[in-house]
């Protein structure tokens, strides 16, 4: 089978970023974008087999990029149309800290553009503009939470969701405490925001090993320097001030979505994941409405299962896709 590969930039139209038919960017942000002549792009990689009946869209996590899905892109591009995206502030997409902006202007823009609602809206705009409907969304970490949000906001765009290390929570500080490990919430997140801690070599190696990176992957220092640090600041900073009602009934209430959707869901974590709270997943056992939905806890594996055990995850995801696609 001949495979066409391409990488291109998708230009975002900020004035047309909507959640629930409401423009989510403030008038100040829109004015700053226009007055500063800022153009916003996300970097998109595609592999398009001749048979494009099914499309997988890979969405990476916070501080990563689309390259974390390289093993899965290679595995699935023979049978599916594969799309992988760098979120704003990541990879080869626009990063505000690399533009010629004052610190004050960059911070104002980041508050709106690096907000998870805006991230959902950007992905929805891209999918709609490229007529990518009924896609299979596969998200790692933050990418899984964004996948939940896309399905809530525009259900016609989604056929299934595979969420890897993405516990379905209400996006709030209390939600983080429910779905994620205490070490991640109380230690690692605070060290990522505002004034990121400079880890020495031994600390970096210890955390890198705990998360499950392989030597070929990013280490923690790379994660904290290659993505725009304003992403972490604005993604997590507000969670200290959110009350439990902040995103209730919004597209960022993953817990409500997962318990009420009839979409097939594939929730995957490693048994030795130190980032998520494994016990939280028992809350969803036997409660997923679609009979083809499943929760996979991969024995003896860490958070970064995409690289630590790519064959295991790929086999599980392949089985899930075949199960839902063959009877579609």
SERO-4910 file (N, C-alpha, C, O; in steps of 0.05 Angstrom, whole numbers):
BEGIN
 pado doro    nc1    nc2    nc3   cac1   cac2   cac3    cc1    cc2    cc3    oc1    oc2    oc3
  Unk    A     17    -24      0      0      0      0     18     25      0     36     27     16
  Unk    A     12     44    -18     27     69    -18     16     88      3     -9     91      6
  Unk    A     34    100     18     26    118     40     37    146     34     60    150     29
  Unk    A     19    165     34     26    193     30     31    206     57     13    206     74
  Unk    A     55    217     61     62    230     86     65    260     82     76    268     61
  Unk    A     55    275    100     57    304     98     57    317    125     45    307    144
  Unk    A     72    339    127     71    356    151     64    384    142     76    395    123
  Unk    A     45    396    155     37    423    147     28    439    171     23    428    192
  Unk    A     25    465    167     16    483    188    -14    489    183    -22    495    161
  Unk    A    -29    487    204    -57    496    202    -60    523    216    -53    525    240
  Unk    A    -69    543    201    -72    569    213    -98    571    229   -120    565    219
  Unk    A    -95    579    254   -118    581    272   -132    608    267   -118    629    263
  Unk    A   -158    608    268   -174    633    265   -185    639    293   -206    630    301
  Unk    A   -170    656    308   -178    661    336   -205    672    340   -218    667    361
  Unk    A   -214    688    321   -241    700    324   -263    680    321   -286    686    326
  Unk    A   -256    656    313   -276    635    309   -272    611    327   -279    588    320
  Unk    A   -261    616    350   -257    595    370   -281    596    389   -283    614    406
  Unk    A   -298    576    387   -323    576    402   -325    551    420   -317    529    413
  Unk    A   -337    555    443   -346    534    461   -375    540    467   -382    561    477
  Unk    A   -392    520    462   -421    525    466   -430    550    452   -446    565    463
  Unk    A   -421    554    427   -429    576    410   -421    604    421   -432    624    413
  Unk    A   -402    604    440   -392    629    452   -363    632    446   -347    613    451
  Unk    A   -355    655    437   -326    660    432   -312    660    459   -318    676    477
  Unk    A   -292    642    462   -280    638    488   -256    657    492   -245    658    515
  Unk    A   -247    671    472   -225    690    475   -235    717    483   -255    727    471
  Unk    A   -223    730    502   -232    756    511   -227    776    489   -210    772    471
  Unk    A   -241    799    490   -237    820    470   -209    831    471   -198    839    451
  Unk    A   -198    831    496   -170    841    499   -151    823    484   -133    832    471
  Unk    A   -155    796    487   -137    777    473   -140    780    443   -119    781    429
  Unk    A   -164    782    433   -168    785    404   -155    810    394   -143    811    372
  Unk    A   -158    832    409   -145    857    401   -115    855    401   -102    865    383
  Unk    A   -104    842    421    -75    839    423    -64    823    399    -43    829    388
  Unk    A    -78    801    393    -70    785    370    -69    801    344    -51    799    329
  Unk    A    -91    816    340    -93    832    316    -72    855    316    -58    859    296
  Unk    A    -70    870    338    -53    893    338    -23    885    337     -6    901    329
  Unk    A    -17    861    347     11    852    347     17    836    322     40    825    319
  Unk    A     -2    834    303      2    818    278     11    790    283     29    779    270
  Unk    A     -1    777    303      6    750    310    -10    730    293    -35    732    291
  Unk    A      4    711    281    -10    689    268     -4    664    284     19    658    291
  Unk    A    -25    649    289    -24    625    305    -27    600    288    -45    598    272
  Unk    A     -8    581    292     -9    556    276     -5    532    294      9    533    314
  Unk    A    -18    510    286    -11    484    298      2    467    276     -6    469    253
  Unk    A     21    452    284     36    434    266     22    407    264     16    395    285
  Unk    A     16    398    240      1    374    236     16    354    218     27    361    197
  Unk    A     17    329    227     30    308    212      8    288    203     -9    281    219
  Unk    A      9    280    178    -11    261    168      2    238    153     21    242    138
  Unk    A     -9    215    156     -3    192    138    -30    182    128    -48    175    144
  Unk    A    -33    182    101    -59    177     89    -59    153     71    -51    156     47
  Unk    A    -66    130     80    -69    107     62    -91    113     41   -107    131     45
  Unk    A    -90     98     19   -111    102     -1   -139     96     10   -158    110      3
  Unk    A   -141     77     29   -166     71     41   -168     88     67   -155     82     87
  Unk    A   -185    109     65   -187    128     88   -214    125    102   -224    145    113
  Unk    A   -224    101    104   -251     98    116   -250    105    146   -271    113    157
  Unk    A   -228    101    159   -226    107    188   -202    125    193   -180    121    181
  Unk    A   -205    144    211   -183    163    218   -177    163    247   -196    164    264
  Unk    A   -152    161    254   -142    163    282   -129    190    285   -112    198    268
  Unk    A   -136    205    305   -124    231    312   -110    228    338   -122    223    359
  Unk    A    -83    231    338    -67    229    362    -63    257    375    -55    276    361
  Unk    A    -68    259    401    -65    284    415    -46    280    439    -53    264    457
  Unk    A    -24    293    439     -3    289    460    -11    303    486    -31    316    488
  Unk    A      6    299    506      1    310    532     16    336    538     31    346    521
  Unk    A     12    347    561     25    371    570     56    369    569     67    351    580
  Unk    A     68    388    555     97    390    552    110    371    532    134    371    528
  Unk    A     94    353    520    104    334    501    100    345    472     96    369    469
  Unk    A    102    328    453     95    335    425     85    310    411     84    288    423
  Unk    A     78    312    386     66    290    372     86    267    368     78    245    361
  Unk    A    112    272    372    131    250    367    128    227    387    139    206    382
  Unk    A    114    232    410    111    210    428     94    187    417     94    165    427
  Unk    A     79    193    395     62    173    382     76    160    358     62    146    343
  Unk    A    102    163    355    115    153    331    111    123    328    106    114    305
  Unk    A    113    108    349    109     79    347     81     72    338     77     54    321
  Unk    A     61     87    348     34     82    340     28     91    311     13     78    297
  Unk    A     40    113    304     37    123    276     47    102    257     34     96    237
  Unk    A     70     91    263     82     70    245     64     45    244     61     33    223
  Unk    A     52     38    267     36     14    269      9     16    255      0     -3    242
  Unk    A     -3     39    256    -31     42    247    -34     54    219    -55     53    208
  Unk    A    -12     66    209    -15     80    183    -20     62    160    -28     71    138
  Unk    A    -15     36    163    -20     18    141    -50     13    136    -59      6    114
  Unk    A    -66     18    157    -94     11    155   -113     34    161   -137     33    157
  Unk    A   -102     56    171   -119     79    179   -106    105    168    -82    106    163
  Unk    A   -123    125    165   -112    152    161   -104    161    189   -119    160    208
  Unk    A    -79    170    191    -68    178    217    -61    208    217    -48    218    198
  Unk    A    -70    221    237    -65    250    241    -53    254    269    -64    243    288
  Unk    A    -31    269    271    -19    275    297    -14    305    298     -4    317    279
  Unk    A    -21    317    320    -21    346    323     -3    356    345     -3    343    367
  Unk    A     12    377    341     25    391    363      6    413    373     -2    431    358
  Unk    A      0    412    399    -17    433    411     -2    459    411     22    460    409
  Unk    A    -18    481    413     -5    508    416     15    507    439      9    496    460
  Unk    A     38    520    435     58    521    456     75    496    458     92    494    475
  Unk    A     72    477    439     87    452    440     99    446    412     89    456    392
  Unk    A    119    429    412    130    419    387    137    441    368    151    460    374
  Unk    A    126    438    343    131    457    322    108    477    318    107    491    298
  Unk    A     89    477    337     68    497    335     76    523    348     98    525    360
  Unk    A     60    544    344     67    570    355     71    570    385     55    558    399
  Unk    A     93    582    394     99    585    422    101    615    428    117    629    416
  Unk    A     85    624    447     84    653    453    111    663    463    119    685    457
  Unk    A    126    646    477    152    654    488    173    657    467    195    668    473
  Unk    A    168    648    443    187    651    421    180    675    402    194    680    383
  Unk    A    157    688    408    150    711    392    162    737    404    170    737    428
  Unk    A    163    757    389    174    783    398    153    798    414    142    818    404
  Unk    A    147    789    438    126    801    454    137    809    481    156    797    491
  Unk    A    125    829    493    133    835    521    123    813    539    104    798    532
  Unk    A    135    811    562    127    790    582     98    794    589     83    774    593
  Unk    A     89    819    592     61    824    600     42    815    578     21    803    584
  Unk    A     48    822    553     31    814    530     30    783    528      8    772    524
  Unk    A     53    770    530     53    741    528     37    728    549     23    708    545
  Unk    A     38    739    573     23    728    596     -7    732    592    -23    713    598
  Unk    A    -16    754    582    -44    759    576    -54    739    555    -76    728    558
  Unk    A    -39    736    534    -47    718    512    -47    689    522    -66    674    516
  Unk    A    -27    682    538    -26    654    548    -49    647    566    -59    624    566
  Unk    A    -59    667    581    -81    662    599   -106    651    584   -120    634    594
  Unk    A   -110    661    559   -132    653    543   -125    630    524   -140    610    522
  Unk    A   -102    632    510    -95    612    490    -86    586    501    -91    565    488
  Unk    A    -74    586    524    -64    561    536    -84    550    556    -78    531    571
  Unk    A   -108    561    557   -130    551    573   -140    525    560   -142    524    536
  Unk    A   -146    504    576   -155    479    564   -181    482    547   -185    467    528
  Unk    A   -198    502    553   -221    506    537   -213    515    509   -225    507    489
  Unk    A   -193    533    508   -183    542    482   -170    520    466   -173    518    442
  Unk    A   -156    502    480   -144    479    467   -165    461    454   -161    452    432
  Unk    A   -187    456    468   -209    441    457   -220    455    432   -224    443    411
  Unk    A   -224    482    434   -235    497    412   -217    497    388   -227    495    365
  Unk    A   -191    498    392   -172    497    369   -174    470    355   -175    469    330
  Unk    A   -175    449    370   -177    422    358   -203    418    344   -204    406    322
  Unk    A   -225    428    355   -251    426    342   -250    442    315   -260    432    295
  Unk    A   -239    466    316   -237    482    291   -221    467    270   -229    467    247
  Unk    A   -198    455    278   -182    441    259   -197    417    247   -198    413    223
  Unk    A   -210    401    264   -225    378    254   -247    386    235   -251    373    214
  Unk    A   -262    406    243   -284    415    226   -274    427    199   -285    421    178
  Unk    A   -253    442    201   -242    455    176   -232    434    156   -233    438    132
  Unk    A   -223    412    167   -212    391    150   -231    368    146   -224    346    136
  Unk    A   -256    373    153   -278    353    149   -271    326    161   -277    305    149
  Unk    A   -259    326    184   -251    301    198   -273    295    218   -273    304    241
  Unk    A   -292    280    209   -314    272    227   -313    242    233   -300    227    219
  Unk    A   -325    235    255   -326    207    264   -297    196    267   -291    174    258
  Unk    A   -280    212    279   -252    204    283   -249    187    309   -265    189    327
  Unk    A   -227    172    309   -220    158    333   -198    175    347   -176    177    337
  Unk    A   -205    186    369   -186    204    384   -170    187    403   -181    172    419
  Unk    A   -143    190    402   -125    177    421   -109    198    434    -92    211    422
  Unk    A   -113    202    460   -100    224    474    -84    213    498    -93    196    513
  Unk    A    -60    224    501    -43    217    524    -43    240    544    -39    263    536
  Unk    A    -47    235    570    -47    255    590    -67    277    584    -91    272    581
  Unk    A    -57    302    582    -75    324    575    -90    319    550   -114    326    547
  Unk    A    -78    305    530    -92    299    505   -117    283    509   -137    287    495
  Unk    A   -118    265    529   -142    250    535   -164    268    546   -187    264    538
  Unk    A   -157    287    563   -177    306    574   -188    323    551   -212    329    551
  Unk    A   -171    331    533   -181    347    510   -199    330    492   -218    340    481
  Unk    A   -192    304    489   -210    286    473   -237    284    486   -257    285    471
  Unk    A   -239    282    512   -265    282    526   -280    308    519   -304    307    512
  Unk    A   -265    330    520   -278    356    515   -288    359    486   -310    370    482
  Unk    A   -273    349    467   -282    350    439   -308    334    436   -326    343    422
  Unk    A   -309    311    448   -333    294    446   -358    307    459   -380    304    449
  Unk    A   -353    321    480   -376    336    493   -385    359    475   -409    363    471
  Unk    A   -365    374    465   -371    398    450   -382    392    423   -401    405    414
  Unk    A   -370    372    409   -379    366    381   -379    336    378   -360    324    366
  Unk    A   -399    322    388   -400    293    387   -399    281    359   -390    258    356
  Unk    A   -407    296    339   -407    285    312   -378    282    301   -374    268    281
  Unk    A   -359    293    315   -331    291    306   -317    265    316   -295    259    307
  Unk    A   -331    251    334   -317    229    348   -332    203    345   -356    201    349
  Unk    A   -316    181    339   -327    154    339   -319    138    363   -334    121    372
  Unk    A   -295    145    374   -286    131    398   -264    147    411   -253    166    398
  Unk    A   -257    141    436   -236    154    450   -218    133    464   -228    116    478
  Unk    A   -192    136    459   -173    121    475   -158    142    492   -144    158    481
  Unk    A   -161    140    518   -148    160    536   -127    145    552   -133    127    568
  Unk    A   -102    153    549    -79    140    560    -68    156    583    -58    178    579
  Unk    A    -70    146    608    -61    162    631    -76    187    635    -65    207    644
  Unk    A   -102    187    629   -119    210    630   -144    204    647   -165    200    636
  Unk    A   -142    203    673   -165    196    690   -188    216    685   -183    240    685
  Unk    A   -212    207    680   -234    225    674   -243    240    698   -255    229    716
  Unk    A   -236    266    699   -241    282    722   -255    308    714   -255    316    691
  Unk    A   -268    321    733   -276    348    730   -250    365    731   -235    363    750
  Unk    A   -245    381    710   -220    395    708   -219    417    730   -229    439    725
  Unk    A   -208    411    753   -206    429    775   -185    419    794   -174    397    790
  Unk    A   -178    434    814   -158    425    834   -169    400    848   -154    381    852
  Unk    A   -194    401    856   -205    377    870   -206    353    852   -202    331    860
  Unk    A   -211    359    826   -211    337    806   -184    324    804   -181    300    803
  Unk    A   -163    341    803   -136    331    801   -130    313    826   -118    292    823
  Unk    A   -138    322    849   -133    307    873   -147    280    873   -137    261    885
  Unk    A   -170    278    860   -185    253    858   -172    234    839   -169    210    844
  Unk    A   -164    244    816   -156    226    794   -126    222    792   -117    203    778
  Unk    A   -110    239    805    -81    237    802    -68    230    829    -79    234    850
  Unk    A    -43    220    827    -28    212    851    -20    236    867    -15    258    856
  Unk    A    -19    232    893    -13    254    912     14    267    905     18    291    907
  Unk    A     34    250    898     61    260    892     60    279    868     73    300    868
  Unk    A     44    272    848     42    288    824     29    315    830     39    336    821
  Unk    A      7    314    845     -8    339    851      7    357    870      8    381    866
  Unk    A     18    345    891     30    362    913     59    368    909     70    387    922
  Unk    A     73    352    893    102    357    890    110    365    862    123    386    858
  Unk    A    102    349    842    112    354    815     99    379    803    113    396    791
  Unk    A     73    381    804     59    404    792     69    431    803     76    449    788
  Unk    A     71    434    830     81    460    841    109    467    831    116    491    828
  Unk    A    125    447    825    152    452    816    153    459    786    174    467    776
  Unk    A    131    457    772    130    463    744    121    491    738    125    501    716
  Unk    A    108    505    757     94    530    750    110    554    761    125    552    780
  Unk    A    105    577    748    116    602    756    147    603    755    158    614    737
  Unk    A    160    591    774    189    590    775    198    561    776    204    550    797
  Unk    A    199    548    752    205    520    752    231    513    766    251    526    763
  Unk    A    230    491    781    253    482    796    275    472    776    268    459    756
  Unk    A    299    478    782    322    467    766    331    442    780    343    442    801
  Unk    A    325    419    767    332    394    778    361    387    773    371    392    751
  Unk    A    375    376    793    402    367    788    400    340    773    379    329    770
  Unk    A    423    330    765    423    307    748    411    282    761    396    267    748
  Unk    A    416    278    787    405    255    800    375    258    805    361    238    802
  Unk    A    365    282    811    337    286    814    322    282    788    301    269    787
  Unk    A    334    292    766    322    289    740    320    259    733    300    250    723
  Unk    A    342    244    738    342    216    731    321    200    747    308    182    737
  Unk    A    318    208    773    299    194    790    271    198    781    255    179    779
  Unk    A    263    224    775    236    230    766    231    218    738    210    207    733
  Unk    A    251    221    721    249    209    694    243    179    696    225    169    681
  Unk    A    257    166    713    253    137    716    226    131    728    213    111    720
  Unk    A    217    147    747    191    142    759    168    145    739    149    130    740
  Unk    A    171    165    722    149    169    702    150    148    680    130    141    669
  Unk    A    174    137    675    176    115    656    188    121    629    183    107    609
  Unk    A    203    143    627    217    149    602    238    129    597    251    118    615
  Unk    A    243    124    571    266    108    563    288    127    556    283    151    552
  Unk    A    313    117    555    336    136    549    333    151    522    344    172    519
  Unk    A    317    140    504    314    154    478    293    176    479    291    193    461
  Unk    A    278    178    501    257    198    504    267    224    516    290    227    522
  Unk    A    248    242    518    254    267    533    261    259    562    251    240    573
  Unk    A    279    275    573    282    274    602    267    298    614    256    314    599
  Unk    A    266    300    640    249    321    652    259    348    644    243    366    640
  Unk    A    285    352    643    296    378    636    286    387    608    279    410    604
  Unk    A    287    368    589    277    374    562    248    381    562    239    400    548
  Unk    A    232    366    578    203    372    579    198    400    589    180    414    579
  Unk    A    214    409    608    210    435    620    222    458    604    216    481    610
  Unk    A    237    453    584    250    474    568    240    474    539    242    496    527
  Unk    A    231    452    528    224    451    500    196    461    495    190    470    473
  Unk    A    178    458    515    151    469    512    151    497    524    168    503    541
  Unk    A    132    513    516    130    540    527    122    538    557    101    526    563
  Unk    A    139    548    575    133    545    604    107    559    612     95    553    633
  Unk    A     97    578    595     72    591    601     48    571    599     27    576    611
  Unk    A     52    549    584     31    529    583     26    518    611      3    517    620
  Unk    A     47    509    624     44    497    651     33    518    671     17    511    687
  Unk    A     43    542    668     34    563    687      4    567    686     -9    568    706
  Unk    A     -7    568    662    -35    574    659    -53    550    659    -77    552    663
  Unk    A    -42    527    653    -57    502    653    -63    494    682    -85    485    688
  Unk    A    -44    497    700    -46    488    727    -51    510    748    -62    505    769
  Unk    A    -42    534    742    -42    556    762    -70    560    773    -74    562    797
  Unk    A    -90    562    756   -117    567    765   -129    545    783   -147    550    799
  Unk    A   -118    521    779   -130    499    794   -129    503    824   -144    492    839
  Unk    A   -110    520    833   -108    525    862   -132    542    871   -138    543    895
  Unk    A   -144    556    853   -166    574    860   -193    564    851   -214    575    860
  Unk    A   -194    544    834   -220    534    825   -235    522    848   -224    508    865
  Unk    A   -261    527    849   -277    510    867   -289    487    850   -285    486    826
  Unk    A   -303    469    863   -312    445    849   -332    451    827   -338    434    810
  Unk    A   -344    475    828   -365    481    809   -355    495    783   -370    498    764
  Unk    A   -329    502    782   -319    519    761   -324    508    733   -333    523    715
  Unk    A   -320    482    729   -324    471    702   -347    450    702   -349    434    684
  Unk    A   -363    450    723   -385    432    724   -404    436    700   -411    459    694
  Unk    A   -411    414    687   -428    414    664   -415    427    639   -429    433    620
  Unk    A   -389    431    640   -375    441    617   -363    417    602   -365    394    611
  Unk    A   -349    423    579   -337    402    565   -312    392    579   -299    372    570
  Unk    A   -304    404    601   -281    395    616   -289    379    641   -273    376    659
  Unk    A   -313    370    642   -322    352    663   -321    323    652   -341    311    645
  Unk    A   -296    312    652   -292    285    641   -306    264    656   -314    244    644
  Unk    A   -309    267    682   -322    247    698   -351    244    690   -361    221    686
  Unk    A   -365    266    688   -393    265    679   -396    254    651   -414    238    646
  Unk    A   -378    262    633   -378    252    606   -375    222    604   -392    209    591
  Unk    A   -355    211    617   -349    183    615   -372    166    627   -377    144    616
  Unk    A   -385    176    647   -406    160    659   -433    162    644   -452    148    650
  Unk    A   -434    181    625   -459    185    611   -458    182    580   -479    183    567
  Unk    A   -434    178    569   -432    176    540   -437    147    531   -431    128    545
  Unk    A   -448    145    507   -450    118    495   -428    113    475   -429     92    461
  Unk    A   -409    131    473   -386    126    456   -369    103    467   -367    100    492
  Unk    A   -356     87    450   -337     67    460   -312     81    471   -300     98    458
  Unk    A   -305     74    495   -282     86    509   -261     65    515   -267     42    522
  Unk    A   -236     73    513   -213     56    519   -196     71    539   -180     88    532
  Unk    A   -198     65    565   -184     78    586   -160     61    594   -163     38    602
  Unk    A   -136     72    591   -111     56    594    -92     69    613    -87     93    611
  Unk    A    -81     54    632    -60     63    649    -40     40    654    -47     17    649
  Unk    A    -17     47    664      2     27    672     -2     20    702    -10     37    718
  Unk    A      2     -5    709     -2    -13    736     16      2    756      9      7    779
  Unk    A     40     10    746     59     24    763     60     54    757     81     67    761
  Unk    A     38     65    747     37     93    741     37    109    767     20    106    784
  Unk    A     57    127    769     60    144    793     47    171    789     47    188    807
  Unk    A     35    175    766     22    201    760     -8    200    767    -19    219    778
  Unk    A    -21    178    759    -50    176    763    -56    160    787    -39    144    797
  Unk    A    -81    163    797    -91    147    820   -105    123    808   -127    124    798
  Unk    A    -91    100    809   -103     76    797   -129     68    810   -147     58    796
  Unk    A   -132     73    836   -157     65    850   -181     81    838   -204     71    839
  Unk    A   -176    105    828   -198    121    817   -212    107    794   -236    111    790
  Unk    A   -197     91    779   -208     77    756   -229     56    764   -247     49    749
  Unk    A   -227     46    789   -247     27    798   -275     40    800   -295     26    799
  Unk    A   -275     66    803   -300     81    803   -316     78    778   -341     81    778
  Unk    A   -303     71    756   -316     69    730   -321     40    721   -334     35    701
  Unk    A   -311     21    737   -315     -7    730   -345    -14    729   -360     -8    747
  Unk    A   -352    -27    707   -380    -36    702   -400    -12    700   -424    -16    703
  Unk    A   -390     12    696   -408     35    694   -407     48    666   -422     67    661
  Unk    A   -389     38    649   -387     50    622   -410     39    605   -415     15    604
  Unk    A   -425     57    592   -450     50    579   -446     33    554   -462     15    548
  Unk    A   -425     39    538   -421     23    513   -409     -4    520   -389     -5    534
  Unk    A   -420    -25    510   -411    -52    517   -383    -57    506   -369    -76    516
  Unk    A   -374    -42    487   -347    -46    476   -326    -29    490   -302    -32    485
  Unk    A   -335    -13    509   -316      3    525   -300    -16    543   -309    -37    551
  Unk    A   -276     -7    550   -259    -24    567   -239     -7    582   -231     15    574
  Unk    A   -230    -18    605   -209     -6    621   -186    -25    621   -189    -48    631
  Unk    A   -163    -17    612   -139    -34    612   -118    -23    631   -109      0    628
  Unk    A   -110    -39    650    -88    -32    668    -65    -51    661    -66    -75    666
  Unk    A    -44    -40    648    -23    -57    638     -3    -64    660      9    -47    672
  Unk    A     -1    -89    665     15   -100    688     44    -91    686     57    -93    665
  Unk    A     54    -82    709     83    -75    713     93    -52    696    117    -49    693
  Unk    A     75    -36    685     84    -14    668     79     13    680     61     16    696
  Unk    A     96     34    673     94     60    684     75     79    669     59     70    653
  Unk    A     76    104    676     59    124    663     64    126    633     45    126    617
  Unk    A     89    127    625     96    131    597     95    105    582    116     95    573
  Unk    A     71     93    580     69     67    567     74     68    537     80     48    524
  Unk    A     70     92    525     74     95    496    102     87    487    106     77    465
  Unk    A    121     93    504    149     86    497    160     63    514    177     48    505
  Unk    A    150     60    539    160     38    556    151     11    546    166     -9    548
  Unk    A    126     10    536    116    -16    526     98    -11    501     74    -17    502
  Unk    A    109      1    480     93      8    457     78    -15    445     56    -12    435
  Unk    A     91    -39    444     77    -62    432     52    -70    448     32    -77    436
  Unk    A     54    -69    475     31    -76    491      8    -57    486    -15    -65    482
  Unk    A     14    -31    487     -8    -12    483    -19    -14    455    -44    -15    451
  Unk    A     -2    -16    435    -11    -17    407    -29    -42    403    -49    -40    389
  Unk    A    -22    -64    415    -38    -88    412    -66    -84    424    -86    -93    413
  Unk    A    -66    -72    448    -92    -67    462   -109    -48    445   -133    -52    442
  Unk    A    -97    -27    435   -112     -7    420   -121    -18    394   -144    -13    385
  Unk    A   -104    -34    381   -112    -47    356   -136    -65    360   -155    -66    344
  Unk    A   -136    -80    382   -158    -98    388   -184    -82    393   -205    -90    383
  Unk    A   -181    -60    407   -204    -43    412   -216    -32    386   -240    -32    382
  Unk    A   -198    -21    369   -208    -10    343   -221    -31    325   -241    -25    313
  Unk    A   -208    -54    324   -220    -75    307   -248    -83    318   -266    -88    302
  Unk    A   -250    -84    344   -276    -91    356   -298    -72    349   -320    -80    344
  Unk    A   -291    -46    350   -313    -26    345   -316    -20    315   -338    -12    307
  Unk    A   -296    -24    299   -298    -18    271   -310    -40    254   -324    -35    235
  Unk    A   -306    -65    262   -315    -87    245   -346    -89    245   -358   -100    227
  Unk    A   -358    -79    266   -387    -80    268   -400    -53    265   -423    -49    272
  Unk    A   -384    -34    256   -395     -6    253   -416     -5    231   -427     16    226
***
